[in-house]
C-alpha cells in the first residue's frame, strides 16, 4: 500500500500548478459546476461596457474565454506563476495585466469589476475604482468548501491550507489514502455564490 501512496503523492507533487487549468484532474476527479455559468454571464456583462477590471485573474483563462472585451481592459494577479501565464494569454487581447494583490487604479475608472473566486473581496477598493452606476460581478467560494482536499488541489489553491507541503501533511495524507482504499471514492463538497452589486 505504501508504494501506491508514494507514487500518487510523487505524481501530484510534480505536476505544474500554474494558472487555473485543472485538466490534470481529468479522469482522476469529477466536478459539478454551478448551474448559472459564470463565464457566460461575465461575457454578457463585458460586451456593453467601455472599461473593465478583472481582479485575481489567475492564468487569465476565464477572462480570455469571453467573446469580446471592452476597449479598456485590465486584470490583476499576485501569484508569480500566474502573472506570466495571464500576461501571455491576455496581452494579445489588449488587456493590461498588473502584478499586484491590490487595486492600484484611479477612482471612478471602471464600469465593471469582476472576480472569480477571490481570496478576499476588497470592497472599499472596488467601490473606489467603479464609476457611479458601475457593477461588481463575482462568483465566490462559500465557507464550507473542500474540507476534504487532496495534494494537487492543495498545491494549486494555496489559500485553502496556508503553508501546505506534502512532507508536513504526509501522515494525514496517508490516512486519507487508506480511507479511500478501504471505503471507496473521496467526495469533497464546495459551495459557490454569485454577487452582483451596483455602485450608486
C-alpha positions in Angstrom: 0.0 0.0 0.0 2.9 2.4 0.8 4.2 2.0 -2.7 1.0 3.1 -4.4 0.6 6.0 -1.9 4.2 7.2 -2.5 3.7 7.0 -6.3 0.4 9.0 -6.2 1.9 11.7 -3.9 5.1 11.9 -6.1 2.9 12.4 -9.2 0.7 15.0 -7.6 3.7 16.8 -6.2 5.5 17.0 -9.6 2.7 18.3 -11.8 2.6 22.0 -12.6 0.1 24.1 -10.7 0.4 27.3 -12.8 -2.8 29.0 -14.0 -6.4 27.8 -13.4 -6.2 24.9 -15.8 -7.4 21.8 -13.8 -7.2 19.4 -16.8 -4.7 17.2 -14.8 -7.7 16.1 -12.8 -9.5 14.7 -15.9 -10.1 11.1 -15.2 -8.9 11.5 -11.6 -11.8 13.6 -10.3 -15.2 14.9 -11.4 -16.8 18.2 -10.6 -20.4 19.5 -10.7 -20.2 23.2 -11.6 -22.7 25.8 -10.6 -25.7 25.9 -12.9 -25.6 29.6 -13.8 -22.4 29.5 -16.0 -20.2 32.3 -14.6 -18.1 32.8 -17.7 -21.1 33.2 -19.9 -22.7 35.7 -17.5 -19.4 37.6 -17.3 -19.2 37.7 -21.1 -22.7 39.2 -21.3 -21.7 41.9 -18.8 -18.4 42.7 -20.5 -19.8 43.3 -24.0 -21.7 46.6 -23.4 -19.1 48.4 -21.1 -16.2 50.6 -22.1 -13.8 49.8 -19.2 -13.5 46.6 -17.1 -11.2 45.2 -14.4 -10.8 41.5 -13.5 -9.3 41.0 -10.1 -7.2 37.9 -9.2 -7.5 36.7 -12.8 -5.4 33.6 -12.2 -3.9 32.5 -15.5 -6.5 34.6 -17.4 -8.4 31.6 -18.7 -11.9 32.8 -17.6 -11.5 36.4 -19.0 -9.9 35.1 -22.2 -12.9 32.8 -22.7 -15.2 35.7 -23.0 -16.0 36.5 -26.7 -15.5 40.3 -26.5 -13.6 42.5 -24.2 -14.0 46.3 -23.6 -11.6 48.8 -25.2 -10.1 49.5 -21.8 -9.5 46.1 -20.0 -7.2 45.4 -17.1 -6.6 42.4 -14.8 -4.6 41.9 -11.6 -2.8 38.8 -10.3 -0.3 38.4 -7.5 0.9 34.8 -7.7 4.1 34.8 -9.8 3.4 31.6 -11.9 0.0 33.0 -12.9 1.3 36.5 -13.7 3.4 35.2 -16.7 0.6 33.0 -17.8 -2.1 35.7 -17.7 0.2 38.2 -19.4 0.9 35.8 -22.3 -2.8 35.0 -22.6 -4.4 38.4 -22.2 -2.0 41.0 -23.5 -2.6 39.9 -27.2 -6.3 40.8 -26.5 -5.4 44.3 -25.3 -5.7 43.6 -21.5 -3.2 45.3 -19.2 -2.1 42.7 -16.6 -0.8 44.2 -13.4 1.2 42.2 -10.9 -0.4 43.1 -7.6 -2.7 41.9 -4.9 -4.2 45.4 -4.5 -6.3 47.7 -6.8 -3.8 50.4 -8.0 -6.1 52.3 -10.3 -7.6 55.8 -10.2 -11.0 56.5 -8.8 -14.2 56.1 -10.9 -12.4 54.3 -13.9 -14.3 51.1 -14.5 -17.9 50.3 -15.5 -17.4 46.7 -14.4 -15.1 45.0 -11.8 -15.2 41.2 -11.8 -13.5 38.4 -9.8 -14.0 34.7 -9.9 -13.1 33.0 -6.6 -11.3 35.9 -4.9 -9.3 35.1 -1.8 -11.0 38.1 -0.2 -13.3 40.8 -1.5 -11.7 44.3 -1.4 -14.9 46.2 -1.1 -13.5 49.6 -0.4 -11.1 49.4 -3.4 -13.7 48.0 -5.7 -16.2 50.8 -4.8 -13.4 53.4 -5.3 -12.5 52.3 -8.8 -16.1 51.8 -10.0 -17.8 54.6 -11.9 -21.1 55.7 -10.5 -23.6 53.1 -11.7 -20.8 50.6 -12.2 -21.1 46.9 -11.3 -19.1 44.4 -9.3 -19.7 40.9 -10.5 -18.2 37.9 -8.8 -18.5 34.1 -8.3 -17.3 33.3 -4.8 -16.4 30.2 -2.9 -18.6 29.6 0.2 -17.2 29.0 3.6 -17.9 25.2 3.7 -15.7 24.3 0.8 -13.3 21.5 0.1 -12.6 20.5 3.6 -11.7 17.1 2.2 -9.0 18.3 -0.3 -6.1 16.4 -2.0 -2.4 17.0 -2.7 -2.7 18.6 -6.2 -5.6 20.8 -5.3 -3.9 22.0 -2.1 -0.8 22.8 -4.0 -2.8 24.8 -6.6 -5.4 26.5 -4.4 -2.8 27.7 -1.9 -5.1 29.7 0.4 -7.1 26.6 1.5 -4.3 25.3 3.7 -1.7 28.0 4.1 1.8 26.6 4.2 0.7 23.2 2.8 3.5 20.9 1.9 3.4 17.1 1.3 6.1 16.5 4.0 4.2 18.5 6.7 0.9 16.6 6.0 2.3 13.2 4.9 0.7 11.4 7.8 -2.7 12.9 7.2 -2.4 12.2 3.5 -1.6 8.6 4.2 -4.7 8.3 6.5 -6.8 9.7 3.7 -5.3 7.3 1.1 -6.0 4.4 3.4 -9.6 5.6 3.9 -10.1 5.8 0.1 -8.7 2.3 -0.4 -11.0 1.0 2.3 -14.2 2.9 1.7 -14.1 4.0 -1.9 -14.2 7.4 -3.7 -13.3 10.5 -1.9 -16.0 13.2 -2.0 -15.3 16.9 -1.4 -18.0 19.5 -1.1 -17.9 23.1 -2.0 -20.4 26.0 -2.1 -20.5 28.8 -4.6 -22.5 32.0 -4.8 -22.8 35.0 -7.2 -22.6 38.6 -6.2 -23.8 41.4 -8.5 -23.5 44.8 -6.7 -24.1 48.2 -8.2 -22.4 51.4 -7.1 -25.0 54.2 -6.7 
